[in-house]
Amino acid sequence: MILKAAGLGALVTFIVVQALFVLGSLFWTLKVCATGLPGVGAVSLWDQFLVWLLDVETYGADMVFWSVPFAACSGVLCAACIVWLKKRLQAA
């Protein structure tokens, strides 16, 4: 159970960070399109989104690398607390 919680903690953190990257890329794509910068209309919206996503993923990889181990540790801590509480409540 504890290893499963560690894996789930790391997985959930990774998914949330990826959602943050996608939303950030969407924000920057729409912001650049709304400003009407020269040359923006020459590229499709999808292509602009992919360029921003690549940029955000590249510089955000460091954040993912350092946050996932802490998330796994917090998952282990939560699972250990749950196991301890279950044993304590069953003994009472």
Secondary structure, 3 states (H helix, E strand, C coil): CHHHHHHHHHHHHHHHHHHHHHHHHHHHHHHHHHHCCCCHHHCCHHHHHHHHHHHHHHHHHHHHHHHHHHHHHHHHHHHHHHHHHHHHHHHC
